[in-house]
Structures are given as C-alpha cells and as structure tokens.
Amino acid sequence: MQEENFEKPQDNEVPENMLPVQENMTRPADPKSPFFIFNFNTLLGLILLVGLAVLYVLFFSRGKSSERPVPLNVQNASGKSLSVVFVNLDSLNNHYEFVKILRRDLESTGKKLQSEVLAEQAALEKEGAEFQRQVSANIISEEKAKIVYEQLMQKSSLLDQKKQRYTQQVADHEMNMNIQLVDSVTTFLRRFNRQYKFDYIMGYKSGGEILIANDTLDITKSVLNALNTEYQQRKK
C-alpha cells in the first residue's frame, strides 16, 4: 500500500485523497480466483519421470493371474534382452487413494486460510466505508480522522502480509505432500523389484517426454491395485 501525505484540511474537512477509498484498501478476492493453485498433474513425475530416468524398481501384483506378469523384451546394443514396462502417472494421480487424501487435506487447508483472509478483508473494507461516511458528514474531527486513517492503513498492510504468509504456507504444505507421495510410490516399486527385476520402469503421462507407449507394457492397473491394498492395510 502506498502511504499518502496528510495535509491539514480547511473547515474541519478531511481531503478526499486522505480517505481509504476502495482503490487504497485491499480489494476483495475474486471468488472465482483460488487462494492457491492446486495441481497434481506432474506430482509423480518428479521422481518417476525425469528425462526418461530409469528407476531400478519393481512391480508387485497380488491375486489373479489375469494381469500381465511378464513385460515384453527389447534388445540392447550388446544383444541382451531388457525388460521394459511403464506406469501411467495420470491414472496413479486419479486413482491412488493416498493422492486423494493428500488432495483433500491440501484443499481443506487452503480454503480455511482463504476464508480467514476474506473475513478480515471484508471487515477492513467495512471500517473504511464507515470512516469515509463520517468524514463526508463532517462528524469526525481532523485529529481523529488522521488517527483512524493511519490505523486503517496499518491494518491493510498487515492483511497483505498475512496473505503472503498464508500463500507460502500452502505452497510448503503442497511440497511436503509431494515428497510423501513420491516416497510412497518409489519405495513401493523398489521393494517389489526384488521379485520381478525389471530393467526399466518408465513413467508415462499425456504430454510427457514419452510420446507413444505400447499398451502391452502397461503395468499401471497392477501397481494401482497393490498400492491401494497396501494403503488400506496401513490405515487399519
């Protein structure tokens, strides 16, 4: 907020440029604009997909034999066969139960902080409107008007600081959740790679670095089933 020079008015009137009118007060947030931007679209790609980086990890599948247990093989430069599979990150993002919990938690935190800020902003704007009314009706002294004006400016500055602090708080919260999620998936894959010993487990997503993926290499369904099963067991 910009501070304004206060000059002594004549006839016990406060100059108009001293009033904390709406352009000087903090504007209400557009209800259509979120307090923070929440996006998990590249969440799992942080570790699973970085320039086609290879995770020496595994795939675990419990239960029925209807799921593909063996990946297709390709030949490397030495003529040795390599086992290559991929996980669809978009599907993991949409159907992994742990992601849904993290998303709800983050959204709840953001809405709570947003509501607090909007309530304080509305109260401040109400005070500013009342101050302007009193000045216009000439029912407040020059000395009192100056004090109230300075108080309103201070409150507005503090509110701006709170908005910045809360925005950073939500960003930090999201980062911590990303770390939890990536650790959950990569730890799971590494642990079960002892059984299948895939050479490459790629991360595939729409618009990602892998442009085309053969569906016969897709182990997403099996990975999702195992991840959600483990997550439910941990909750018990």
N, C-alpha and C positions, 0 to 999 in steps of 0.2 A: 504494500500500500504506500502511496506517496503522501508524505506529510505536507500540509498546506500552511502557508503563512497566515497567521491570525492578526488582522489589523483591527484596531479599536473602531467599532462602528459608531455611527452618529444616531442620535434619537433613540438610544437603547435598543437598536436592532442589530441582529447578527447578520453579517453579509452572507449572501447566498452561497458564495464559494466556500464558506466555512462549514456548511451543512453536510453531514454524512449521507448525501443522497445516494441512490442506488448505484451510480457509477463509482462511488467511493467505498461503498460497502461491498462485502463479499456477496457475489451473486449466488442464488440457489443453484444447486447442481441440477443439470438436466436429468429428470428421472429416467430418460431413455439411455443416458450415458452411465455405464457402470463405474463404481468407485474404483475398481481394479479390473484388469483384463485377465481373464482366466482362460488358459489354453493348454491342453494336454496333448495337442496333436503331435508334438515332437518329443514328448516326455520320455518314452522308452528308447527313442533313437539316440539319446545322449550317450549311451554306452553300447547298445546293441548294434547301432549303425553309425559309424564314423568313417566315411570314405571307404566303405566296404571292409572295415576292420573285421578280423576274424576272432570270434570268441571260441576258445577251446573248451567247449561245453557240451552238455548232454541233453538228451531228450528222454523223459521218462513217461511211459504210458502204462497205466494200470488197466486191468479189466479185459474187455473183449478184444478178440483178435481182428475185429472188423477194421481197425485203424491200421494205416500203413506202418509196418515195423521197420522197413528197410528203405534207405534212400537210394536214388539212382546213383550210379558211379560215373565219374568222368576220368579222363586220363590226364596226368600232369606231364611235364616236359620229360620226366625220366621214365615214363611208361607205367608208373604206379597208379593204381586206382585210388581216387579220393571220394570220400562220402560227403555230399553237399546237401543241405536242407535249408529251409528258411522258415521264419516265423513272421506272420503278418502283424505288424505293430498296430495298425488301425484296429484290428479285431481285439488285440490284447487291451488296447485303450478303452474299447467299448464294452468288453465283456469280462474283464478280470475284476472280481469282486473287490479286491483291495483298492483298485483305482477308483471305483465308485465311492468307497468310504472316504478316501482321501479327497475326492472332489467335493463331496457333501460337506466335509469338515472345513475345507478352504472357503467354499461359498458361504457357509454359515458365519465364519469369522468375518469375511468381507462385508456381509450385509449388516452384521451387528455394529461394526465400526462406522459404516456408512450412515446408518440410522442415527448414531450419536452425533456425527458431524452435522447432518442435515437439521437435527433438532436445535443444536446450538446456533446454526446459521439463521434459522427461522426466528429464534429469539432475539438475535442481534439485529436483524432487519426490523423487527417489531420495535425495538428500542430506538433505532434510528428514525423510524417513521414518527414515533411519538415525540422525539426531540425536535424534529422538523416542524411538527404541528405546534409545539409550544413556542418555538421561535417565531413562526409565522403569526401566531396570535398575540405575540408580544407579552407572554405571561411568564417569561423566564428572564432573569437579569443577565446582563452582559457577562459578569464574572461567573455565574453559574453555568451559562451556556458554554463558556470556554472549558470549564472543568468537565462537563458532560461530553463535549466533543472529544477531548483528549482521552477520556475513558473509552468511548466508542472506538476510537482509532486503535487503542491498545488491545481491546477485545478482538478486533478484526485481525490484527497482526498475530495474536495468539491462536486464533482459529486457523489461519493459514499454516502456521507451524504444525498444528495438530494434524491437518490434512496431509502434510508431507510426511509426518511421522507415521501415521496410520498406513499410508500407501507403502512406505518402506517395510512396515511390519507385515503387511500382507505378502509383499514380494519375498521377504525372508521365510515366511511360512510356506509359501509355494516351493521355494528352493529346497527346504528341508524335506518336504513331501516327495519331491523329485528324487532326492537321494535315497529315501526309504524305498521308493518304488523300484528304482534301478537296482538297488542292492537285493531286493526281494527276488526279482526275476533272474539276475545274473547268478546269484547264489544258488538258486534252484537249478539252473541249467548246468552250472559247473558240477554240482553234486551228482547229478544223474548222468553226466557224460562218462562217468566211470563204467557205466553199463553199455552204452551204445558207441562211445568213442567216435563221434562224428569229427571229421576234419574241419568242416566249416558249418557254422550255423549263422546264416545271414539274417539281417533284419530288413523286411520289405514293407514299404508303405507307399500309398499313392503319391506321386510327385517326388519320390525319393531318388537316391542315386541308382538303384536297380530299376531299370526301365521295364523289363519283361521278366517274369518268373514262371517257370513250369509248375503247374498245379500238382504234379506228381511228387514234387519236392516239399510240398507244404505240410508242415507238422503242427500248424497252429492249433487245430482242434484238440489234439492230444495234449499239447502243452497247456492249453487253457483248462482242460478238464483236470489235469494234475495240479495246476496252480490253485484252482478254486477248491479242490478237495483238500489240499494242504492248508489253505487259508481257513476253511471251515473247521478243520481239526484244531488249529491254533486258537480259535475263538472259544472252544469248549473248555 
